[in-house]
Amino acid sequence: MIPGSNDRSLLADLPRLAILSLLGLLFLMPYIWMVSVSLKPLDEVWRASMSLIPETLAIDKNYGRVFREVPIGRYLLNGAIVCAGILVFQLAFALPAGYALAKLNFRGRETLFAFVMLGLLIPAHVPAIPLYIAFAKTGVLNTYAALIAPSTISVFAIFMFRQFFRAMPDELIQAARMDGLGEWSIVWRIIVPNAWPAATAFAIFSVVAHWNDLFWPLIAVSGKGDLATPALGVIYFRTEEAGDDFGALMAAATLTTIPLVAAFLLAQRRFIEGITMTGLKG
Amino acid sequence: MAGISLDGIEKAFGETRVLKGVSLAFDPGAFVSLVGPSGCGKTTLLRIIAGLESADRGRVVIGGADVTGRRAADRAVAMVFQNDAHYPHMTVEQNIALPLVMRRLSAMERAPFLGRLVSGTGERRAAIRREVEEAAKLLSIDHLMARRPGQLSGGQRQRVALGRAIVRHPRAFLMDEPLSNLDAALRHDMRRELVDLHRRVGVTTVYVTHDQAEAMTMSDRVAVMLGGVVLQFGTPREIYEQPSTIDVAKFIGSPRINILPGEAGAEGRISLAGQATDEVAPRAAGPLQLGIRPEHLALATEGLAVTVRHVEFLGAEVLVYGQTQTDGTPLIIRLDPAAWEAAPSRETVRVAPLAGRLLAFDAGGHRVGLISAAAARQVQEPAQPVVRVPRYV
């Protein structure tokens, strides 16, 4: 590109970039504030004159306290196990279901799909109490299974994959049938390898949602169990350990977000590809 | 190599009857085209042969075996699709190999790492690789083996599709307008290549197309379909010269056949747009539709007067577009350039059909047989010997 034209376009873009930066900062503000507080000593947090940059750093005090008093590493590991478990099952169920609803001709397919869509209308909170009772009676509360099982079937994922697969040419699947592939082989050998963009986009939604989920872990895991997910861990820390030590609390919160931020930065390009391709918005 | 026979195939999608009882028999090793305008049922018929659709009624027999109820994979036929049907995540080599991998290796042997542990997998994989290479060489795509379908041109992709069909050594190839997505020059080359390939491989081929020129140039036999029925099944020459109905005559041939009003008069003598001809329809009377191919009209001193509207010089021939002066029916005449040079006038010409080239159709569009006036006289003249039947009773 000619350097001159580049300069000019940058100049023309300036107002746009300024507005975008301002909005970006606005959205980032709570996060930046959280990080800022996590670095400050307590007296500075309560000071009336607010400043973003800490005068004295209290990293050791705040973060040290988190590491000393709660098993934060364990919470992060729990989060990873639960999110991975949920995602694996969601994909294992939703990919074949989406394929069947998109490409197989069977009686009642549209009715079945209508029921799936109805599932989208039911908020996660509605079945919480029946599930709790069922889990309590079968004795699976306070296990990973209790954390993972209720989320293994994602209606949203079935819907999303169905839409994605519908756009795939029928001829691809017919060619596969003529090549001697059974329906399972078609799903795992042809459909899934081509569904990676959609699967990646869905994976990010799923992991973010369940990493940050507080509602169900709060119900399914009782006491000060070793099964707490990151969000639950922060809550425990607030009520039992930190009291009103906001510096330490924010340090814990910052720590729980680090894996997600890191994952997002690594997969940024794929994430954006996935969203633009499926036409979905967060 | 196997013959294919279809027996009373019927198919409806909801209320629409797409195929209304189609029966055809294709010889082993033949190259047969199903041709017709879009919506005539030709693709549905091909998919029924392939096993991708099931017929409501009728039987499909391939190589003597009734395969009507069998799955597509068990019919040992290969199909080349109109649109790209390659696996986008696999290389060309993997695309061509997949049908063999699925057939020859068990699920255990196909598994990514476990497969290595099963004895004999290595040899079988090597054999597959050899056969894939052979097929690729036949189609001269062996230098593209490591590419993915997305990195290939349209022609190369169709070649890969052919490779995937050939490698299985199927009993028949089914092709659904495989050239329609290619540009004109490439289409022409691929036509020749397909015919050449068919000659070398010798497998029965059923080729669906809406392009009559493709069907005529490539096939041993052509089935012309319209509205879910086969109007005519014959060699390209039969179809062109002896069309069974007016629809076949109109569909086949470029430029289109001329259709003029005519009449069978006294003793079946045919008149063409008011001009007497030398043809007789022994079994018809009253108004007829007369078809005459553009190259079967010749300049004449007397005959049908035609006003010339437009002339196309094509080098080897001249196409003259005009209208009859009697009722303004559009007419195309295909002439030798020398004949056009010699024409007395460029505004109005007189034309007459070549002897024996007129095609007559009745009100229902069916072909009516014509004979020359001289032949008609011979038929009438010999006196019928009177046979006396002895009366025994």
Interface residues (C-beta under 8 A of the other chain):
Chain A: P169 E171 L172 Q174 A175 A176 R177 M178 D179 G180 L181 S185 R189 I190 P193 N194
Chain B: A50 G51 L52 R71 A72 A73 V77 A78 M79 F81 Q82 N83 D84 A85 H86 Y87 P88 H89 L98 P99 M102 R103 R164
